[in-house]
Amino acid sequence: MRALFSRKTGWRLVALLLSGLYVLSFMPSTVQNLVMARHRLPAWNPLASDKLRFGDLYGISFLSAFRLPYQNQATRVGPAEGGARYSVRLLGDSYMAVSRIRTAAFSGADTLTLGGIDEVLMGKSTVPPVDSRSILVLESTERLMRYRFGADTAVATAVDPEANLPWLQQQTLRLIRGFCRNPSTDLEYMVFDYGLFRPLKETRADLTYRWFGRISDGVGLAADGQRLYLKETIDDDKHSAFTRLDSAEVRLMVDKLNRVGQLARQQGYRAVFLSIVPNPVSVIEPGRGPYNHLVERVEQHPDLKLGVISLYDRFRADGRRYYHPSDSHWNQAGVDAWVLTMNQLFNRTARSDAF
């Protein structure tokens, strides 16, 4: 029986396929869509993506000890008894995305709208509040506060979410954007980001760590070896809480936050809150380096004119409880603590005469 293709034709087809993948790797939106489609596949499927299923830090390191399932549940609370009603617009980052937060999480909320904080700060969207009793929340992880509100950032005049996407797509797409940043990395994901390669990746990662004490450049091990950290949060990068932060830059961040809050209130928001989520290492191993205390210095600044959804003290008391060992984000306990704190503040605010 004759072969369907000659060997020469077969190699040409392989070369054509690889060339196509190389070209696609320069199209971030295409890569994101492909990864998201494979992320929806069940774990047993050999074509499924492993990038997020077991935590994003596992998806960087592939250390088998950290192959720990990661998924938060939609948080729900009981209805408020005779409480004041309000609407919530939440502008956040990947911490918001993994929270699976819905309207039912707020005891007094009639509506909840989610949006990406970066799209808003860059001025890509602007929509008025839902109604006259709207609350705006600005959520940001600690590691990106200086990027978003520091010296090199221009805050736009928009203070409202991007156009609404289907809820599940919002949650997953923001996480995948963190991976799909450059063509070489994207090409690797398109060619090798499949469950069928997991055993090989884990074997290579485990042996490299066991024999040479090395792990992926993108992550770092906790002092007790029981969890992973995103590398940029523990080195001398500006995203780290162990780099110098002078009072002038703190004041600049506060001024820019106040500007966003002022614009929001001019557009009709009745209350504006800031929620800074501490880097895991900041509350689990603050002694790992000279901690700059960004969270406390911004939240407690005397000139800050936003309400504060503060998690630092609670998380500092027992940081390991609130963060997943193989992911750079919080776990269900962290999400629940955040939602509980917001409910307490929002219900109190909605009952006040000023609201």
N, C-alpha and C positions, 0 to 999 in steps of 0.2 A: 504494500500500500504506500502510495507516494505521500510524502510529507505535505501538509497544507502550505507551509512556507519553506523556502530554502533557508539555510543557515544565514546567508548574507542578508536576506530580506528580514529575518528575525532580528538580527542585530540593528538593522536600520529602524525597525519599529521600536526597539528598546531605546535607541538614541533619540527618536522622535518623541517618545513618551517623556524621557528625562528632560528634553529641551522644553517641552510643554510645561512640565512642572516647574522648571527654572523660571520661565516667563511668568507663570502664575504666582510665583513667590514674590514678585514685585507688585502684586495686587493685594494689599492687606485685607480689603473687604472680602475678596474671594477666599483667602485663607481662613478668615474668621468664620465664614459661612460653612466651609468644609469641616473645620474643627467642631463647630457647633452641631452640625448634622451627626458627626460621629459620636459626640458627647451624649446624644440622645439614645444611642444604641445601648442595649443591656450589657452588663459587664462580661458575660460569657461570649459575646460576639467577638471574633478575632479582629474585626475591623473597627471596634469601638476605640474611642480616645481615652487615654489614661491621664490626661493633663490635669483634670480637675476632680475626677472621681474619688481619688484617695488624698486629696489636698494638693494645692498648687506647689508646695515645696517638695512633696514626693515627686510631682511631675517634673521637677527640675533635677532632683538628686537621684531618683530611682533606687534609693536604699531600701531594701526589702523590709527592714525593721519598722519603717514608717509607712508601709502600705496599709493605711487605716481609713476605712470608709468615712467620707465627709459629706454631710448634707444636713442643713438645718431644716426644721419644720416651720410652717406658717404659724406664728405666735397669735394666740387668741386670748382675750380677756372677757370677763363678764360685762354685761351692759351696765352703764352708770345709772344709779337710782336717783332720778330727779336732778341729774347734773346738767350743767349748761352744755349746749351743743356748739360744735366748731368744725371747721374744715382744716385739713393739714396738707401743705405742700412740702415735700421732703426732697431736698437737693443733696445728693451724696455721691459716694464713690463705691468701690467694690465691697466695702463693709456693708453698705446698704443693700447692695445687690445680693450678697449671700444670705441676708437676713430673711428673705422670703416674706417681707412685711406686707400686710394688707390692711384694709380699712378696719377689719374686725379686731386688730391689735389695739385700737384706741377706744376706750370705753365711751367717749363722748363725741367721736368723729362721725360726721355724716359722709364725708368723702376723704379720700387720700389720693394724692397725685405724686408720682415719683419722677425724678429727673436727675440727669447727670450734672454735678456741680461744675465740672470743667467746661461743658458746653455752654453753661449759663454765664460763667465768668468771662468766657471768650466772646460773649455777645451773640451767640448763634440763635438764640430764641428769647422771646419776651411775650408773656401772656399775662393778662390781669388776674388778680385773685379770683377764686371760685365764687366767693360771696363776701359779705361785709364782716364775717367772723372767721377770717382765714388766719392760720398760723403758718409761718415759714420757718423751716429748719434747715440750717447749713451744716451738713455733716462732713467731716474730713478726718482722715487718718493723720496721726501726728507726723508721719514721715513726709507728708505732702503739704503741710501747712506753709513752709517757707517757699515752696514752689508756687503755691497758689496765692499767697498774700505777702511774700517777701519783697526784697528790694528790686528784683528783676521782673516783677509781674505787674501788668497793667490790668486793673479790675474794670470790666466793662459795665455798662449801665443796665444790662439785663439782669433780672433777678428772678427768673422763672424757668420752669423745666423745658427740656427739649420736647418735640412732638412725641405724643404717646406711642409706644410700641406695644405689641402683645406682652403681657406680664412676664411670661417665661423667657421670652426673647430678651427683654431688658435685663433680667437677672444674669443670664449666661453670657450675653455679648460683652458686657463690661468686664467680665473676668477674662474672657479670651483676648480682649484688646491688650491686656497686660503681657500676653505671650507673643502676639504677632506684631513685632516692632521693627524687624529688619529682615531683608531677603534671605540671608544665610540661615537664620533661625527658622524662618517660615518654610524654607525648602526642607529642612530637617523634619519639621512637623508633618509636612505633606507626604514625605517618603517613609518616615519611620514611626509616626505617631499612631500606632495600631497595637491593640492588645496582644496580638500574636508575637510581637517583639519583646513583650514585657519580661519574660524569663531571661532573655539575653541581656537586656539592659540592667536588670537587677544583679545578675551574676557579675557583670563587668564592674558595676558600682560597688558591690560588696567586696569584691577582691581588691579593687583599688584602695578602698578604705582600710581593709584588713592588712594588706601587705605594705602600703605606702603611707597610710594615715591621711589620705587626700579624699576630698569629696568635691562635688560640683562647685564651680566658682560662684554660682548664684546663691548659695545657701551657707549657713554656718551652724555648727552644733552648739547646743546649750552646754553649760559647764558640767551638768550631770549626765549628758548624753541622751536625755530622754525626750528631746524635742529639737526641731529645726527652727532657725530664724532666717528671714530674708536677709541676704548678705549686706545689702545697702543700709540696713537699719543698725548694723553693729560695727561698721568700719568707719572711716573718716569721710564718708560721703555726706553731702548736705542733707540727705534724707535721714541721717542717723541723729539720734538724740545725744550722741557723745562728741559732738563738734561744738566749737565755740559759738555762742549766741549772745550778742551784746544787747544792752538795753535799748539802743537806738532801733535795732531791727524788730525787737518786740513791740516797741511803740509804733513802728511802721505797720506791722501786721494788724495791730489794734485799730489804727486809723483807717486802714482799708476795709476791715470788717465793719467798722462803724459806717463807712460810706455805703456799703452794700445794704446795711440795715436801714439807713436813712432813705435810700432809694426804694426799698421794699415798702416802707411805711408810707411814702409818698404815693405809691401805686395802690395802696389800700389795705395792706396787711396790718392786722391789729397787733400782732406780736411777732418778734423775730428772735430765734434761738440759735445759739452756736453749740455744736456737739463735736468735740475733738476726741477721737478714739485713740488711746495711747498705743504706741508700738508695743508688741508683746514683751520685748526685752526690757522696755522701760519700767515695767511693773514686776517682771519676774526676776531680772538680773540688773537692777539699776546700778549696781557696783561694778559692772563689767568695764566701765570707763568713766570719764568725768561727765556725768549726766548734766545736761543743760537746763532741765526742768521747763522745757517749752510749754507743756500743757498748763502747769500751774501758773506760770508767769503771764500767759495770755488770759486764762480764765479769771485770774484774780487781779488783773490790771485795773487800777482805779478809774481809768478813762473808758473802759469797755462799756458800750451802751446796748449790748445785746444780752438777752437772757442766756443762761448757761445750763446745758444739760451735762453736768459733770459726772464722769465715771471714774476719775483718777483715784480717789481715796478708796472706793469700793474695790477696784481692780488691784490697787497696790496691796491691799490686805491679803489677797489670795489670788495672785495673777494666774497661776497654773489652772485654776478652776475655769477661767473664762476664754482660754485660747486653745485651739486645736493643735496637737503636737506636730502634725505634718502639713499644716496650712498657715499662711501668713495672716489669717483672719480669725475672728472669734468663733466660738462654738455656740451651741444652743443656750448654755448658761449666760454667755456674754450678751447674746441677742435679748434674752429674757430680762436681764438687768437693764439694758438700754430701754426696752419698751416700758418696763415698770417705772423707770425714772421719768420718761416722757409723759406717761399717763398722769403721774402725780403732779408734774409741773403744769401740764395743759389744763387739767381739771381745776387746779387752783387759779390759773390765769383766767380761764373762761368764767369763773364765778366772781372775779373781781369787778369792781365798779368801773375801772378804767377800760375793761374789755367791752 
